[in-house]
Amino acid sequence: MPEVLTAPLVVEFPFTRSLGPVQSAFLTGLRERVVLGVAAADGRTLVPPVEYDPVTAEELRDLVEVAPTGTVTTWAWNHEPRRGQPLGTPFAWVLVRLDGADTALLHALDVPAPEAVRTGMRVRIRWAGERTGAITDIACFEPYDGEPVPPGGSDGAFEDKVAGIVAHARLDYTYSPGRAQSAYIAALSGRRTVGERCPSCRKVYVPPRGACPTCGVATTEQVEVGPAGTVTTFCIVNIKAKNLDIDVPYVYAHIALDGADLALHGRIGGIPYDQVRMGLRVEPVWTDGGRYPDHYRPTGEPDADYETYKELL
């Protein structure tokens, strides 16, 4: 049984969004050390504010300032903070109903141990030293045993309002390609391309998935395919990707390797982008130390007849 591979994987991208009048006022308020909610149709004050009533779906615009002090409604202990979380030491995630609000706000509570937090405890906002108009302008909450702090009466009429934000999304996880694709990757290290044949329909799938998507049965019989293949369809890329040292425009194509019943994708090189075409016969190009083909180039053979690959489009 070949080794089943695993590897750390990070999916990360910046998400840019514009803000409507309610969210703009809320985030601008945080920059000014003011917390704003919005009045719902039933008289409740919702914090964080929303733009449409959760009960009636009516548009909401009446902003209400609430206090920077509040009460913990529930909590959970975070014993091992992760990258990008509010605090670098263990802390409690808390839902806090700020004084004057009818809903709770999720944030971090800076306490030394889980014994120091409880439902019903009083807390206040610890503001960040530098504020830009983001939820991180609230550095965290901290325990508070003083008198309630009244709101200042702001109506949200700030200057230089925050119009948009960039949220950095990141997902860290460990990926395992499974038995079939582990064998496929291992074969690539020897400059071989190996698929698996379905015992029922006899189709050869590359890359293999461990099961036939048509018949739903397991595939275990390995079949070496290629190395040459046929371009079945393609696209011209005109936008340069971050961390990819390839000049645009370039071509990515679906390539049906000889003997395979499923096309895989790869970059086409060794030919001007505007000369790539369906039916073009190509072969892999390997770089020193590469674990997979760097790109595919024309073999010089005549183009494949459409009838030979039409079922693989």
Residue, then its C-alpha position, 0 to 999 in steps of 0.5 A: m500500500p503506497e503512502v497516503l500523502t498529507a500537506p499543510l494548505v493555506v487558502e488566503f485572499p483579501f475581500t473588498r466590500s463597500l459599506g451601506p449607510v448603517q455599516s459605514a456609520f457603525l465602523t466610523g463610530l468605532r474609529e471615534r470610540v463610539v458604538l452605534g446600534v440601529a432601532a428595529a421596528d419593534g423598538r429593540t436596539l440591535v448591536p451590531p446594527v443591520e440594514y434590514d429588520p430581521v422580523t419585518a425585513e424593512e429597511l433600518r436607518d435610525l442609529v442609536e448610540v449605546a454604552p461601552t459597558g455591558t454584560v456577558t451573556t455567554w462565553a467560551w474559553n480559547h486556550e490556544p489563540r490562532r494567527g490573527q485573533p484579537l489576543g495572543t494569550p488565552f482568552a474568552w470569546v464572549l457575547v456582550r450585551l452593551d448597556g442600551a442594546d437588546t442584542a449581543l456583540l461577539h468579541a474577546l475578553d482579556v482574562p487570565a483564566p476561565e475561572a475569571v469569566r462568568t455569565g452575567m459579569r460586567v465588562r467594558i470596551r478596551w479601545a485599540g490605540e490606533r483605530t481605522g474604522a474596523i471591528t478591530d478598533i475594539a481591541c477586546f473587552e476587559p472586566y469592569d466593576g464601576e458604574p455604567v458609562p452613559p452613551g454620549g448621544s452621537d447621532g452618527a453624523f461623522e465626517d470622513k466616513v468609512a466607505g469600504i473595508v478590506a477583510h483578509a480571509r485565511l483558511d489553514y488546514t491539512y489536506s490529504p489527496g487520498r490513496a488514489q491521488s497519492a499514487y498519482i502524485a508518487a508516479l509523477s515524481g518518476r515522470r510517469t502519469v498513472g490513472e485508474r480504470c473503472p472495472s465496470c465501464r472500463k474508462v481510465y480516469v486521470p487524475p484518479r479519484g478512487a471511484c468512477p464518477t459514472c458507475g460509482v464503483a471503486t477503482t484500483e487498477q492502475v493504468e499508465v497513460g500519455p505522455a503525449g495528449t490532445v488539447t480538447t479546449f483551452c482559455i487565454v489568461n490575460i490577468k497576471a496571478k500573484n506569485l506566478d512568474i509567467d508573462v501574460p497572455y498565456v494559455y491553460a488547456h484541458i489535455a486528454l492524455d493518450g489512453a485517458d478518458l478524462a482531460l486534465h489541465g495544464r499550461i501550454g508553452g513553446i507556441p504563441y498563445d494565439q496559435v493554440r487550438m483544439g486538437l493540438r498534439v502536445e507533450p509534457v516538459w519537465t524541469d530539473g527537480g520538478r515533481y510535475p510537468d512545468h507545461y506542455r508543448p506541441t509534439g509536431e504531429p498533425d492535429a487530432d481529428y475532432e471525432t477522437y476527442k469530442e467525448l472529452l470536451 
